[in-house]
Amino acid sequence: MARIKTERFEIRLTPLEKEKLLNKATQARMNMAQYILALSEQKKIIVIKELPMLIKQIIKIGTNVNQIAMVANTNKSVSIKQIELINVQLTNIQELLGTIVDAVSNSEDEIEV
């Protein structure tokens, strides 16, 4: 069931405070109301700058696995070069995920990765 928002809440800020809040909300890919509500509920806000790179790496691996499967089904073998490429991409993903997990684990407040 959708929440119906009927109440309005106003606060006064300096221009600098407003700019900082807007920037942080934008970095978190939230609008101002979502961001302030999350802060008021003491939720941990995580901004992962490397997420698009991680997604690209995962997509590349999926593409390569599909190509390897097609070659394996056709030729009944797979080249070492293809397997090495997958291993390099998996290592990159593992490093990115490690960075994200470390940042999330070691923080009590707002996080930027």
Disulfide bonds with the S-S distance in Angstrom:
none
